């Protein structure tokens, strides 16, 4: 997986002009156009765009591509949600393209679509038929990518409630899980495989980032539970407790002045004395050194 991720980055660097600039604008525009045709002419007017394995076997090969232009929500009452989702997809896709460049973003979207097509084809060959409309899970997988790159970005839910992207990504993950579970309960194997394939595409592109984060958290956990760290934290707590009991932090060994009584006075520790002995600025160079 790591080698595949490196190969994707290498290809994107070597072929910066690969792909379609502003790809999400075309995807969103075609989804909106198909939806309008559905509203005014009925679903039958656009049904020839859906992924239908029986029709594909009959020679209607365009369905292998055009199904991604069909929104999964085609009822007349859902136009507001359609506008919100399409705007959301466009914003996320544009941000990813600016971050990655046109080549890598096109590879990300294209690989998600290709994996979805392969899933449909294999399922059609095994089951005898497969039917899909839209690439909703491919589009939703864009949000996982955005959340990895910009986890602290805030979105306004209902245009009022600010929520960080990383929390919305968790909700997106729950949506994926519910989609898989619901499809399994309906015995819709293809519907259960589609979101899993979309996530597989995400893991391919973010495998290095994910494994690095896991390694960092494991190392941090080991450090926090190591014997040396525990001893250090215990010593710090004891030192703070002593300072709280004494009422000061530094006290001159010669004159007895403290940083509490004289907050503007500078205190230092003498490196030539045996042990740790503190002196004020008037006695740091003017005192008898401790030998034991």
N, C-alpha and C positions, 0 to 999 in steps of 0.2 A: 504493500500500500504506500509506503514511504517513497519507494522508487517511482511509482506511478505519479505521485504528487510532484516529485522533482522533475519528471519528464514533462508534465503539464507546464510547470514554470519555465522550463528550458524552451519548450516550443513557443510559448507566448513571447519570450524575449527574442527569439530568433525570427519570429514572424509577426511583428507588431501590427501589420496591416491586415492580418487575417480576420475575417468576420464582417458583420454588418454594423457600421457605426449607429449608435442610438437604437439598438435592437429593440429595447422595450417599448419605444414609441410605436414601432411597427406592430409588435405583438398586441399592445393595448388598443391601437387603432383598429386592427382587424377584429379583435374581440367585440369592440363597440359596434362596428359595422354589421357583424353577424347578428348581434343582439337586436339591432334596429330592424334588420330583415325579418327576424323571428317575430317581433312585435307587430309589424305591418303586414307580413305575408304568411305568418304561421310557421310552425316548426318544420313542416314538410318542405318548405322552400330552402332550408339549409341542411336538411338531413343527409344530403349527399356528401357533406363535409366530414361526417362522423367516422370514427374508426370502426368499421364493420368488416370482420374477417371474411365473411361469406362474400361480400361485395368486392373486397380486395382480391380474393382468389379469382373473381370473375373478370379482373382486369382494371378495376377502379383504383389504381395505385396512388392517385393523388390523396386518398384518404389517409395514407401513412403520414402525411404532413399536415393536411388541412384540419385535422381534428383538434390541433392546438389552438385554433382560432375560434373554437366554440366555447363560450362560457358555460360553466357547469350549472349556472343558475339562469334559466331562460324564461321565467314566468314574467308576465307583464307587470306584476306588482313589485318586482325586485329591482327596479331601475335605480333607486337610491343606493342600494347596496352594491349594485354593479359599478356605479360611478365611484363610490368610495374605494372598492377593491381595486379597480383599474388604476385609479390615481395612486393608491398605495403601492401597487406593483411597479408603476412607472417610477415613482420616487425611489423605491428600494433599488430597482434595476439600474437607474441612472447613477445612484451613489456608488454602487458596486463597479460600474464601468469606469467611473472617474478614478476609483481607488486602484483597480486592477489593470485598467486599459481595455481597449476594445477586444483584443485577441483573447485574453484569459476569460473575460466575461462571456463572450460568445461560446467559448469552449465549455464553460460551466453550464450554460443554458442548453447548448446542443447535446452535451453528454446526458443531461437529465432527460431530454426528449428522446434520444436514441435508446436509452435504457428502458424508457416507458414503451417505446415501439417494440423493442425486442421482447419485453414481457408480454405484450399483447399478441405478438406473432407466435411465440412459444406456447402461450395459453391456447391460442386458436388452433395450433397444430395438435395439441394434446386433447383439448376439450371439444374441438370441432367448430367452435364459434367464439368470438370475442368482440365486445362492443364497448367503445370508450368515447366520451365527449369531453373535450377540454383537457388542459394540462394544469389543473388547479394545484396538484401537489408539487409539481415542478416549480410553479410560481411561488407557492408557500415556502418551498425549500430556500428560496432567495432570502427569506427573512432570517433563517438560521445563519446564513452567511453574513448578513448585515449585523446581526446580534453579536457575532464573534468579533467583527471589526469595530463596531461602535456600541459596546454594551451599556455605556452610561448615557447615551442619547435618550432624551425624553420625548414621548409622544403624548398628545392630549386626547384622552379617551372621551368621546362625546364632546370634543372641543373644550373640555373643562378640566378633567382630571389628569394631571401629569403622571405618567408611568414610565419607568426606565425600560429600555428595549430588552434588557436581559430578563426582566420579569415577563414581558410579553412573549419572549421566546419560549419560556416555560409553558405558557398557555398554548402556544403554537404546538409544542411537543405533546401536550395533553390532547389537543385536537387531532393530531396524527394518530395517537394511540386509540382514541375513541373511533376514528375512522376505520382503523384496522379491526378493532373489536366488533364494531357494528357490521362490517362486511362479513366477518367470520360467522356471526350469529345468523346472518341471512344466507350463509353458505355461498357468498360471493367471493370466490378465491381471487379473482382478478382485481376486485375492489380492495382486497386486503394487501395484495402484492404491490399495487401502484404506489402507496405512500412509503412502503419499505424501500422500493427502488429509488424514490426521490431522496430518501435519507442516505442511501448508499452513495449517491452522487455527491452529497454534501460531505460525507466522511472521506471520500477520495480526495477532495480539494482541500480539506482542513485537517487531514490526518496528522501532519507535522505539528500544527498549532495545538491540536487536542492532546497529542502525546507529550509535547513540551509542557503544557499546563499540568497534566497529571504528574509528570516527573517532578515539577516544581513543588506541587502540593505535597507529594510524598516526602521529598527532601525537607520541606519545611516542617512537616509533622514529625519526622525523625529528629530534626534539630530541637524542636520544642520539647520532646520527650527524652532527650539524651541526658545522661547523668551530669555532665558538665553544665548544661543549660539549667537544669533544676537547681544545682548548687549555686550557680550565679544568681538566679532569681531569689533564692532563699537568702543569700548574703545581702542583696539589695533591699529586701524587705526588712532584714534585721537592722541594716544601717539606717533606713528611714525611721524605724521604730525608735532607735537610740536617739536620732536627731530630734524626733518629736518629744521624747522624754526630757532631753537636755534643754531644748528650746533654742538651740543654735546648731550650726553645721561646722563652722571653723572657729578655733580658739587658739590664740597665740600662747606658746609654751613659756614665754618670758614675761609678758605684761598681763596676760589673762584676758585681754580684750577679745570680744566675739563679733561675728558678722551680724548678729542680731542687734547688739548695742551700737555698733558702728557699721552700718550697711555700706558706707562709701569707702571703707578701709579695704585694702587689697591684702589677701592672704595667699601664702604659698607653702609648699612642702619642700623641705630641704633634702636634696639628694645625697648629701654627704653624711647625714645622720643615720645611725642604725635604727631601723623601724620607720614608722610614718609619723613625723612630727611637724606640726603646723606652726608658722610664724607670721606675724603681721609684716607689713612692708617696712616698718621701722627696725625690725629685728631679724629679717631674713638673712641679712649679711652681717649681722652684729649679735652673735650668740655663740655659746659654747656648744660644740657638736656632741650629740649623744653617741656613745660608743657601744651601748648595749641596751 
